[in-house]
Amino acid sequence: MKADVLPEQTKARLNDSGQSTQQVITPSERIEELTKWLQTGPLPAGIEWEWTGDQEEQSESQAFLQSAFMGALGLMFIILLAQFNSFYNSVLVLLAVVLSTTGVLIGMIVMDQAFSIIMTGTGIVALAGIVVNNNIVLIDTYQEYCQYMPRIEAIVRTAEARIRPVLLTTITTMAGLAPMMFGLSMDFIQGGYSIDSPTALWWKQLATAVVFGLGIATILTLVFTPSMLALRIWTTTYILWMLRLLSRLSLGRSSQAARDWALQRSANRKRAPEIIWSDEPQDFSAIEGRSKPVPTQLPVAPVLK
């Protein structure tokens, strides 16, 4: 059975002010209504139904993009785990990628665009690469600063050092995709411009997904990621304090558990010695040419007879 939507078919819908307006019915809305009707079982027994055509191709594209996005997240996790050697930092980066998709949904609502499986999904996959790049540089800088200063101070210094590169990258990317998001096309050969041309409409949803998603991802990179790093430190510190307090109250300072805690704390505070090898050649000729010191003769005490 072949079904289609009549052109310019509308339906009544209430707006925010409570007035009834006529809106054009899209094929996706008609398919959704027909699917709900078919799921009630109006057809005789033994008759099965399925959607073909554009709906079938859309379902296949959706399944492909879902598997591609999950596969990309899996490969990112493996690479991040090999680089950071930390499950927490790897999961934190992937969490920022997942949360950045909320910016995509906000962009669809603000720009009054439908969610396209192909173009919007491709924009989400492209957005994941940018978000991962910013978070990788942030956490790598934090791990480097942790070797020379306390961890809380390292988080603050990392946010201060990375705020300019992250903002510059975000602003330039959003400014470059803004004309595409608004459907603006420039004709550099004959001159002039056009808005919402067929070519611009094809890329409009992808640009909207990247622009709004990158804006939310920037806030996550500069605020959420450092906050989660600090939350880990505070949680670990408070848990250790509670355990030490319980061990002292239950066993006393002279117990084996209390002494183990004290020894571990002193071991954590002790820094490993750092050996710096100099690349400049050293002149040992002065040392080799120096004469060996001659031992002086000790005075002999007189012998009394």
C-alpha positions as CSV (number, residue, x, y, z in Angstrom):
1,M,0.0,0.0,0.0
2,K,1.4,3.4,-1.0
3,A,0.6,6.5,1.1
4,D,1.4,10.1,0.7
5,V,0.6,13.5,2.2
6,L,-1.5,15.9,0.2
7,P,0.4,19.2,-0.6
8,E,-0.4,22.1,1.7
9,Q,-2.4,20.0,4.1
10,T,-2.6,21.7,7.5
11,K,-3.8,21.1,11.0
12,A,-4.9,23.4,13.8
13,R,-2.4,24.0,16.7
14,L,-2.5,26.4,19.6
15,N,0.4,28.8,20.0
16,D,1.9,30.3,23.2
17,S,-0.8,33.0,23.4
18,G,-3.6,30.5,23.1
19,Q,-4.7,31.3,19.6
20,S,-5.4,28.6,17.0
21,T,-3.0,28.6,14.0
22,Q,-2.8,26.4,10.9
23,Q,0.5,24.6,10.3
24,V,1.5,22.4,7.4
25,I,1.6,18.7,8.2
26,T,5.0,17.1,7.4
27,P,5.3,13.5,6.1
28,S,7.0,12.5,9.4
29,E,4.1,13.6,11.4
30,R,1.6,11.8,9.2
31,I,3.8,8.6,9.4
32,E,3.8,8.9,13.2
33,E,0.0,9.1,13.3
34,L,-0.4,6.2,10.9
35,T,2.0,4.1,12.9
36,K,0.0,4.7,16.1
37,W,-3.2,3.7,14.3
38,L,-1.6,0.5,12.8
39,Q,-0.3,-0.5,16.2
40,T,-3.8,-0.7,17.5
41,G,-4.4,-3.8,15.3
42,P,-7.0,-2.6,12.8
43,L,-5.9,-5.1,10.1
44,P,-7.2,-8.7,9.8
45,A,-5.1,-11.5,11.3
46,G,-2.2,-12.7,9.2
47,I,-1.6,-9.3,7.5
48,E,1.7,-7.6,8.4
49,W,2.8,-4.1,7.6
50,E,6.1,-2.2,7.3
51,W,7.3,1.1,6.0
52,T,9.4,1.3,2.8
53,G,10.7,4.1,0.7
54,D,12.0,7.2,2.4
55,Q,11.0,6.0,5.8
56,E,13.0,2.8,5.3
57,E,16.0,4.7,4.1
58,Q,15.7,7.1,7.1
59,S,15.6,4.2,9.5
60,E,18.7,2.6,8.0
61,S,20.6,5.9,8.2
62,Q,19.6,6.3,11.8
63,A,20.8,2.9,12.7
64,F,24.1,3.5,10.8
65,L,24.7,6.8,12.6
66,Q,23.9,5.3,16.0
67,S,26.4,2.5,15.4
68,A,29.0,4.9,14.0
69,F,28.6,7.3,17.0
70,M,28.9,4.4,19.5
71,G,31.9,3.0,17.7
72,A,33.6,6.5,17.7
73,L,33.0,6.8,21.4
74,G,34.5,3.3,22.0
75,L,37.7,4.2,20.0
76,M,37.9,7.5,21.8
77,F,37.8,5.8,25.1
78,I,40.6,3.4,24.2
79,I,42.8,6.2,23.0
80,L,42.1,8.4,26.0
81,L,42.7,5.5,28.4
82,A,46.1,4.8,26.7
83,Q,47.0,8.5,26.9
84,F,45.8,9.5,30.4
85,N,46.1,6.0,32.1
86,S,43.0,7.0,34.1
87,F,39.4,5.7,33.8
88,Y,38.1,8.8,35.5
89,N,39.7,11.3,33.1
90,S,38.7,9.2,30.1
91,V,35.0,8.9,31.2
92,L,35.0,12.6,32.0
93,V,36.0,13.5,28.5
94,L,33.3,11.2,27.0
95,L,30.7,12.6,29.4
96,A,31.5,16.1,28.1
97,V,30.9,14.8,24.5
98,V,27.5,13.3,25.5
99,L,26.4,16.4,27.4
100,S,27.3,18.6,24.4
101,T,24.5,17.1,22.4
102,T,22.1,19.1,24.6
103,G,23.4,22.2,22.8
104,V,22.4,20.6,19.5
105,L,18.8,20.1,20.7
106,I,18.7,23.7,22.0
107,G,19.8,24.8,18.5
108,M,17.1,22.9,16.8
109,I,14.5,24.5,19.0
110,V,15.9,28.0,18.7
111,M,16.3,27.9,14.9
112,D,12.9,26.1,14.6
113,Q,14.4,23.3,12.6
114,A,13.5,19.6,12.3
115,F,16.0,17.0,13.6
116,S,17.5,15.5,10.5
117,I,18.9,12.0,10.9
118,I,21.6,12.5,8.3
119,M,22.8,16.1,8.6
120,T,22.2,16.7,12.3
121,G,23.6,13.3,13.1
122,T,26.7,14.0,11.1
123,G,27.0,17.3,12.9
124,I,26.9,15.5,16.3
125,V,29.7,13.2,15.2
126,A,31.8,16.1,13.9
127,L,31.1,18.0,17.2
128,A,32.5,15.1,19.2
129,G,35.9,15.5,17.7
130,I,36.1,19.2,18.6
131,V,34.9,18.6,22.2
132,V,37.4,15.7,22.7
133,N,40.3,17.9,21.4
134,N,39.6,20.7,23.9
135,N,39.2,18.4,26.9
136,I,42.3,16.4,26.0
137,V,44.5,19.5,26.0
138,L,42.9,20.7,29.3
139,I,43.4,17.4,31.2
140,D,46.9,17.0,29.7
141,T,47.9,20.5,31.0
142,Y,46.4,19.6,34.4
143,Q,48.4,16.4,34.7
144,E,51.6,18.4,33.8
145,Y,50.9,21.1,36.4
146,C,50.2,18.4,39.1
147,Q,53.9,17.5,39.1
148,Y,55.0,20.9,40.4
149,M,52.1,22.3,42.5
150,P,49.1,21.2,44.6
151,R,46.2,19.6,42.6
152,I,43.6,22.3,43.4
153,E,46.0,25.0,42.3
154,A,46.9,23.0,39.2
155,I,43.2,23.0,38.2
156,V,43.0,26.8,38.6
157,R,46.2,27.4,36.6
158,T,45.0,25.0,33.9
159,A,41.7,26.8,33.5
160,E,43.5,30.1,33.3
161,A,46.0,28.8,30.7
162,R,43.5,27.2,28.5
163,I,40.6,29.7,28.5
164,R,42.1,31.8,25.7
165,P,42.9,29.0,23.2
166,V,39.5,27.3,23.8
167,L,37.6,30.6,23.4
168,L,39.5,31.5,20.2
169,T,38.9,28.1,18.7
170,T,35.2,28.3,19.6
171,I,34.6,31.9,18.3
172,T,36.4,31.3,15.0
173,T,34.5,28.1,14.3
174,M,31.1,29.5,15.2
175,A,31.8,32.7,13.2
176,G,32.8,30.6,10.2
177,L,29.7,28.4,10.3
178,A,27.2,31.3,11.1
179,P,26.5,32.2,7.5
180,M,25.8,28.6,6.7
181,M,23.6,28.3,9.8
182,F,21.5,31.3,8.6
183,G,21.3,29.9,5.0
184,L,23.4,32.7,3.5
185,S,25.1,32.0,0.2
186,M,27.6,34.4,-1.5
187,D,28.1,34.5,-5.2
188,F,31.8,35.7,-5.6
189,I,31.8,35.4,-9.4
190,Q,28.7,37.4,-10.4
191,G,28.2,39.2,-7.1
192,G,25.3,39.2,-4.8
193,Y,23.9,36.8,-2.2
194,S,20.9,34.6,-1.6
195,I,19.2,33.3,1.5
196,D,17.9,29.7,2.0
197,S,19.0,28.5,-1.4
198,P,18.7,24.7,-2.1
199,T,22.4,24.3,-1.5
200,A,22.4,26.3,1.7
201,L,19.3,24.4,3.1
202,W,21.2,21.1,2.7
203,W,23.9,22.2,5.1
204,K,21.9,24.4,7.4
205,Q,21.1,21.7,10.0
206,L,24.6,20.5,10.2
207,A,25.9,24.0,10.8
208,T,23.3,24.6,13.4
209,A,24.2,21.4,15.3
210,V,27.9,22.3,15.3
211,V,27.5,26.0,16.3
212,F,25.1,25.5,19.2
213,G,26.7,22.3,20.4
214,L,30.1,23.9,20.4
215,G,28.8,26.8,22.4
216,I,27.5,24.4,25.2
217,A,30.7,22.3,24.9
218,T,32.9,25.4,25.6
219,I,31.0,26.0,28.9
220,L,31.4,22.3,29.7
221,T,35.2,22.4,29.0
222,L,35.9,25.5,31.0
223,V,33.5,25.0,33.9
224,F,32.2,21.4,34.1
225,T,35.5,19.5,33.5
226,P,37.6,21.5,36.1
227,S,34.7,21.2,38.6
228,M,34.6,17.4,38.2
229,L,38.4,17.2,38.6
230,A,38.2,19.3,41.8
231,L,35.2,17.2,43.0
232,R,37.3,14.0,42.7
233,I,40.1,15.6,44.8
234,W,37.6,16.9,47.5
235,T,35.8,13.6,47.7
236,T,39.0,11.6,48.0
237,T,40.3,14.0,50.7
238,Y,37.1,13.9,52.8
239,I,36.9,10.1,52.6
240,L,40.5,9.7,53.7
241,W,39.9,12.1,56.6
242,M,36.8,10.1,57.7
243,L,38.7,6.8,57.5
244,R,41.6,8.2,59.5
245,L,39.2,9.6,62.1
246,L,37.4,6.3,62.4
247,S,40.7,4.4,62.7
248,R,41.9,6.6,65.5
249,L,38.7,6.5,67.4
250,S,38.3,2.8,67.1
251,L,41.9,1.6,67.4
252,G,44.0,4.5,68.8
253,R,47.1,6.2,67.5
254,S,49.4,3.4,68.6
255,S,47.5,0.7,66.6
256,Q,48.9,-0.9,63.5
257,A,46.2,0.7,61.3
258,A,47.0,4.2,62.6
259,R,50.7,3.7,62.0
260,D,50.1,2.5,58.5
261,W,48.0,5.6,57.7
262,A,50.7,7.8,59.1
263,L,53.4,6.0,57.1
264,Q,51.4,6.2,53.9
265,R,50.8,9.9,54.4
266,S,54.5,10.6,55.0
267,A,55.3,8.5,51.9
268,N,52.9,10.5,49.7
269,R,54.4,13.8,50.9
270,K,57.9,12.7,50.0
271,R,58.9,13.6,46.5
272,A,61.0,11.4,44.3
273,P,64.5,12.8,43.6
274,E,64.9,14.5,40.3
275,I,68.1,14.0,38.3
276,I,68.8,16.6,35.6
277,W,71.3,15.6,33.0
278,S,73.2,18.4,31.4
279,D,73.7,18.3,27.6
280,E,76.7,20.6,27.7
281,P,80.1,18.8,27.6
282,Q,82.2,19.3,30.8
283,D,85.9,19.9,30.8
284,F,87.7,17.4,33.1
285,S,91.3,18.4,32.0
286,A,91.7,20.6,35.0
287,I,90.6,17.8,37.3
288,E,92.9,15.3,35.6
289,G,95.9,17.6,35.6
290,R,95.7,18.5,39.2
291,S,98.4,16.8,41.3
292,K,97.4,14.5,44.0
293,P,97.8,15.8,47.5
294,V,100.9,14.5,49.3
295,P,100.1,13.3,52.8
296,T,101.9,15.2,55.5
297,Q,104.2,13.2,57.8
298,L,102.9,12.9,61.3
299,P,105.2,14.0,64.1
300,V,106.8,11.1,66.0
301,A,106.5,11.3,69.7
302,P,109.8,10.9,71.7
303,V,110.4,7.7,73.4
304,L,111.4,7.9,77.0
305,K,113.9,5.4,78.4
